[in-house]
Every structure is written in C-alpha cells, then in structure tokens.
C-alpha cells in the first residue's frame, strides 16, 4: 500500500566517517535530531542562436549545488565528534573542517508509515536518501530562556541519491545502500555499498537534553570594554542574559579546473570570524569612555558552560582572543531596557591555542569504531 505521508517518527539521520566509508563501524546515528532539510539546484546555460527564438539546448556548466541543513539538541558532544569537530578542548573546535578532504556522507532513512524508525530491521526500511561529499558551511549554537539549546548545521554537498531496495543484516543493520559520494576530480560515482547500524532510541548519549537553567555565560573578562555591567561576579548587578547565539561560519569556494565536472576542492575562505551575540536585560552601568575603550587592544576569553542535570559539565565552549564588536541599547514604554552585545574571535590554525573556539565535551572524542 502506498504511503500517505512521512513524519519524524519514520526517519533517522546518519553520518559517515568519510566519503568512502562503507563499514557499519564507520557510520553513526546522530541523536536528538529535530529537523532535516535538503535540496539541489542544477545550473544550466541556455544555448541560443540567430534564426530561432527558443533555445536549442540547455547545458549543465557547473556541478549541481546540493544543500543540507539540520538541527538537533546538543548533549555531551557526541554529534559534534561524529561530524568531525574536536571535542577534547586542546585544539580548534573546527580543526577537522579546516583541512582538505573529500567530505562526509549523510543518510536519511525512512521506514514504513506508522512505524518508528527505532527497532525495525533493514528489510523494513522503505528508502534511504544519501547526500555525498558534504562539507560544513555553518555551525550555530542557540541558547535562550525558556528553550532547549539547539544546534543548527549547514552543509554543502556534491551529490544526492535515493535507494529503495535495502537489505537487512543479522543485527538489523541496513545493507546494500549505494554510496552517494563522487570522485571530486572527475565526477564519477564511487562504487560501493554502505552498511548502516540499526536505529536505536537514545543513541550514544545518556543525556536527553540540556536545560536553559543549567547554562552559564561568563563574559566578565571583557567588562572593561562595555558600558553595561557584564561582570558576573555579582549576579544582582550584572546584566541578565536572555539569549545567546554562537556562530561559526565556514564559507567555502569551489575550485575548478578544465577537464573536470566537479570542483576538485572546496576550500574554506579565510579569515573565519566566530561571533557570539548576547541579548540581556540591563540593570547597572559602568563608568566607561568609548575613546578610551577603542585604544585598548587587549583580548580575553569567554566561556559558555552547559551542565547536565547532575550539575556536571556536559559542554564547555571557550572563545579565546575575543573582542567586543558592538553594544546596542534599546528602551521603550512597557518593556525592559535591553542591551545587545556582539563579541568575535578569529579562528586560528590547528596549532593555535590562543585564538578561536575550543570545546570540551563530556562525551567521547571518538565517534567511530
């Protein structure tokens, strides 16, 4: 019987170790996924000529543009490790995405209507969407009062395919899934079949979700650069943070050459500026003078700490080499006076420990077996 619709209960999202991964241990199911969107655009150039009004052909000049974005609730850093981020706190958070590679593959599995993806075998999987050679273009962490912390990830891919004939392994694995990746030097499809592990209920993390009441944002080190009081030493006097957003954009430029259909590399556009935007309720102000602030070239660090229900650190983001970019006040009848602050740091090289974003996660750094 034909399916009437697809809803979240029937889908699961997986990521591979690299674009050529086939073994079950080289694939991981991402946890706490809230949404997943994908698309492709084919770029063509029309061929017209004198004597005929309509085009005589429409030629594909560039490789198709395949986009993927998804959101999830962060837990103990498992998803970040699976996606190739450094979670040990000693090297740049985005270090794995700053070097040249062939990207990763992502798979969206769909089971029959009315069934949970959890607990079904490969034979019960109706289809698998594969996105090949995926490269990270943006990572954003959103924190707000009254909302669970959310991570949004955007990726740029080289290919997309769909499989509808899926086999089953002895432990419910999904087998016979065609690799969606391509050889980026010539555009040829990489021959091979991937094996995905069976979908599990909670994934690798014991944390269901992190709560806004267990989040602290320490921006006190930059107190001498703002008019509002952001020194967290006395919570009654410092601003009351309502929301914050950490954005790490990794814009990429496809590098092409004659004789190939695909970009042979998708390199990151440097420099990369990571930005932290903070919105807060104003109470006290400090004695400052902008002309003095701009003469101060010092930088300092900001720490975002997300704890679990046991008050243990689950995720700690450290932004080193930060500066204040802007401070904006807003006041109106009927509303609390608010301030919007923007801080930024520049991502350093993989051996730079004084600038950039660093993540210390309670989960394991190694996501693949």
C-alpha positions in Angstrom: 0.0 0.0 0.0 1.3 3.5 -0.9 2.5 5.7 1.9 0.3 8.8 2.5 2.9 10.9 4.2 6.3 10.9 6.0 6.7 12.3 9.6 9.5 12.5 12.0 8.8 9.1 13.6 9.8 7.2 10.5 13.2 8.9 9.8 16.7 8.8 11.2 19.9 10.7 10.2 23.3 9.1 9.9 26.8 10.4 9.2 29.8 8.6 7.8 33.4 8.9 8.8 34.4 10.0 5.3 33.1 10.0 1.8 34.3 6.5 1.0 33.1 4.8 4.2 31.2 1.5 3.8 31.6 -0.5 7.1 29.0 -0.4 9.8 31.5 0.9 12.3 32.2 3.9 10.1 28.7 5.2 10.4 26.9 6.8 13.4 23.3 7.8 14.0 23.0 11.4 15.0 21.0 11.9 18.2 18.2 14.4 19.2 17.7 15.5 15.6 14.8 18.0 15.3 14.7 18.8 11.6 16.5 17.9 8.3 16.1 19.8 5.0 17.9 19.1 1.7 17.7 20.4 -1.8 19.5 20.5 -5.1 19.8 23.1 -7.9 21.1 22.3 -11.4 22.9 25.3 -13.0 22.4 25.4 -16.8 23.4 27.8 -19.5 21.0 28.2 -22.4 22.3 27.9 -26.0 20.5 30.3 -28.4 21.2 31.3 -32.0 20.1 33.7 -34.6 17.1 32.5 -36.5 15.4 30.6 -33.7 13.6 32.2 -30.8 13.7 29.3 -28.3 16.9 27.8 -27.0 18.4 24.9 -28.9 19.9 23.3 -25.8 20.5 23.9 -22.1 23.9 22.8 -21.0 25.0 22.0 -17.5 28.1 24.1 -16.9 28.8 23.6 -13.3 28.3 20.7 -10.8 24.8 20.8 -9.2 24.5 22.6 -5.9 23.2 20.2 -3.1 22.3 21.7 0.2 21.7 20.1 3.6 20.8 21.7 6.9 19.6 20.1 10.1 19.1 20.9 13.8 19.5 18.9 16.9 19.6 19.3 20.7 23.2 19.2 21.9 24.0 16.7 24.7 27.5 15.5 25.5 29.3 16.3 22.3 28.6 13.0 20.5 27.1 14.6 17.5 29.9 17.1 17.3 32.5 14.3 17.4 30.6 12.4 14.7 30.5 15.4 12.5 34.3 15.9 12.7 34.6 18.5 15.3 37.3 18.4 18.0 35.8 17.9 21.4 38.8 17.5 23.7 39.4 21.2 24.3 43.0 21.2 23.3 42.7 22.0 19.6 40.5 24.2 17.5 36.8 23.1 17.6 36.6 23.3 13.8 40.0 21.9 13.1 38.7 18.9 11.3 36.9 21.1 8.8 39.8 23.4 8.0 41.9 20.8 6.2 41.3 19.5 2.7 39.4 16.2 2.4 36.6 14.5 0.4 33.9 15.4 2.9 31.4 13.1 4.6 28.3 11.2 3.6 24.9 11.7 5.3 22.0 9.3 5.1 18.3 9.9 5.9 16.5 6.6 6.3 12.7 6.2 6.1 10.6 3.3 7.3 7.0 2.4 6.5 4.2 4.8 7.5 3.1 4.4 11.1 6.3 2.7 12.3 9.0 4.1 14.4 12.5 4.0 12.8 13.7 2.6 16.1 13.6 -1.1 16.3 13.0 -2.0 12.7 15.3 -4.2 10.6 16.8 -3.2 7.3 14.1 -5.1 5.4 11.5 -2.7 6.9 13.4 0.4 5.6 11.5 1.8 2.6 14.1 4.2 1.3 17.4 5.9 2.1 18.4 9.4 0.9 22.1 9.8 0.6 24.0 13.1 0.4 27.6 12.7 -0.7 30.8 14.7 -0.1 29.2 17.0 2.5 31.3 20.0 3.7 30.4 22.1 6.7 29.5 25.7 5.9 27.9 26.8 9.2 27.6 25.7 12.9 25.4 27.8 15.1 24.5 27.2 18.8 21.4 28.9 20.0 20.7 29.4 23.8 17.6 31.2 25.2 15.5 31.4 28.3 12.5 29.1 28.0 14.0 27.0 25.2 16.2 23.9 24.9 19.7 24.6 23.5 19.7 24.0 19.8 22.5 23.5 17.2 21.9 24.3 13.5 24.3 22.8 11.0 24.5 23.7 7.3 26.5 21.6 4.7 27.3 21.8 1.1 27.3 18.5 -0.8 28.3 17.3 -4.3 25.7 14.6 -4.9 22.3 13.2 -3.8 20.8 9.8 -4.5 17.9 7.7 -3.3 17.8 3.9 -2.6 14.6 1.9 -2.3 16.0 -1.6 -2.2 17.5 -2.1 1.3 18.8 -5.3 2.7 19.0 -6.4 6.4 21.9 -7.7 8.4 21.9 -10.2 11.2 21.5 -7.4 13.9 19.0 -5.3 11.9 21.6 -3.3 10.0 20.7 -1.6 6.7 22.8 -3.1 3.9 23.2 -2.6 0.2 23.0 1.2 0.3 24.7 2.8 -2.7 27.3 5.4 -1.8 26.1 8.9 -2.7 29.7 10.3 -2.9 31.5 11.0 -6.1 35.2 11.3 -7.1 35.5 15.0 -6.9 38.3 15.0 -9.5 36.1 13.7 -12.3 32.6 13.4 -11.0 32.4 9.6 -11.3 30.2 7.9 -8.7 32.2 6.0 -6.2 31.4 2.3 -6.4 30.4 0.6 -3.2 27.7 -0.1 -0.7 27.4 1.2 2.8 26.1 -0.6 5.9 24.2 1.5 8.5 23.7 0.3 12.1 20.2 -0.3 13.3 18.4 2.7 14.6 18.4 3.0 18.4 16.2 5.0 20.7 18.5 7.3 22.6 21.7 7.0 20.6 25.1 7.1 22.3 24.3 9.8 24.8 22.7 9.3 28.3 21.6 13.0 28.3 18.1 13.6 26.9 18.6 17.3 26.6 20.3 20.2 28.3 18.2 22.8 30.1 18.5 26.6 29.9 18.6 26.9 33.7 21.9 24.9 33.6 23.7 27.3 31.3 26.1 30.0 32.3 27.8 32.5 30.0 30.9 34.1 31.5 31.7 37.4 29.7 33.1 39.1 32.7 36.6 39.2 31.4 35.6 41.8 28.8 33.8 44.0 31.4 36.3 46.9 30.8 35.1 47.1 27.1 31.4 47.7 27.7 29.1 50.4 29.2 26.7 47.8 30.6 27.9 45.9 33.6 28.7 42.4 32.4 30.8 41.4 35.4 29.2 38.1 36.6 30.9 38.3 40.0 27.8 39.8 41.4 24.6 38.5 39.7 22.5 41.2 41.2 24.5 43.9 39.5 25.4 42.4 36.1 23.1 42.2 33.1 20.6 39.3 33.0 21.3 37.4 29.8 18.1 36.2 28.0 19.6 34.6 24.9 22.9 34.0 23.1 24.0 32.7 19.7 27.4 31.3 18.8 28.0 31.2 15.1 31.0 29.7 13.3 30.5 30.3 9.5 32.9 28.4 7.2 32.3 29.9 3.8 33.7 27.8 1.0 34.9 28.4 -2.5 34.7 25.6 -5.0 38.0 25.4 -7.0 37.5 24.1 -10.5 39.8 23.3 -13.5 39.3 22.5 -17.1 38.6 18.8 -17.8 36.5 18.1 -14.7 32.8 18.4 -14.0 33.1 18.8 -10.2 35.2 21.2 -8.1 38.3 19.3 -7.1 38.4 21.1 -3.8 36.0 23.1 -1.6 38.4 25.2 0.5 37.4 27.4 3.4 37.5 31.1 2.9 39.9 32.6 5.4 39.9 34.5 7.7 37.0 33.0 9.6 35.4 35.1 12.4 33.4 33.3 15.0 30.7 35.5 16.5 28.8 35.4 19.9 25.7 37.6 20.1 24.2 38.2 23.5 20.9 39.8 24.4 20.3 40.8 28.0 18.2 42.9 30.4 20.1 46.0 31.6 20.3 47.0 35.2 23.6 48.7 36.2 26.1 50.6 34.0 29.8 51.1 34.5 31.9 54.2 34.1 33.4 53.9 30.6 34.6 56.2 27.8 34.4 54.9 24.2 37.5 56.9 23.2 39.4 55.0 25.9 37.9 51.6 25.0 39.0 51.8 21.4 42.6 52.4 22.4 42.7 49.2 24.4 43.9 46.4 22.2 43.6 43.6 24.8 41.7 40.5 24.1 40.3 38.0 26.5 38.2 34.8 26.7 34.5 34.0 27.0 33.2 30.7 28.4 29.9 29.1 27.7 29.1 26.2 30.1 26.2 23.8 29.6 25.7 21.5 32.6 23.6 18.3 32.8 21.0 17.6 35.4 23.7 16.3 37.8 25.4 19.7 37.7 28.4 18.2 35.8 29.8 20.0 32.7 28.4 18.5 29.6 29.7 21.0 27.1 32.1 23.9 27.7 32.8 26.3 24.7 35.8 28.6 25.2 36.2 31.6 22.9 39.8 32.8 23.1 41.1 36.1 21.8 37.7 37.8 21.9 37.0 41.4 21.3 33.8 43.5 21.7 32.4 44.5 18.3 29.2 46.3 19.3 26.9 47.3 22.1 23.3 48.3 21.4 20.8 49.6 23.9 17.0 49.6 23.4 14.4 51.2 25.7 10.7 51.8 25.2 7.5 52.2 27.2 6.2 48.9 28.6 9.4 47.0 28.0 12.6 46.3 30.0 15.7 48.1 28.8 17.8 45.7 26.9 21.3 45.5 25.5 22.6 43.5 22.6 26.3 42.7 22.7 28.4 41.2 19.9 31.8 39.6 20.5 34.1 38.0 18.0 37.2 35.9 17.7 39.1 34.8 14.7 39.7 31.1 14.1 43.4 30.2 14.3 45.4 27.4 12.8 45.2 23.9 14.2 48.2 24.6 16.3 47.0 28.0 17.6 45.8 27.7 21.2 45.4 31.5 21.8 42.7 32.3 19.3 39.5 30.6 18.2 36.8 28.4 19.6 37.5 25.3 21.7 35.0 22.7 23.0 35.5 20.4 26.0 32.7 17.7 25.9 31.9 15.1 28.5 31.3 12.5 25.8 34.0 10.5 23.9 36.0 12.2 21.2 36.0 9.0 19.1 32.6 8.5 17.5 33.5 5.8 15.0 34.7 2.2 15.9 
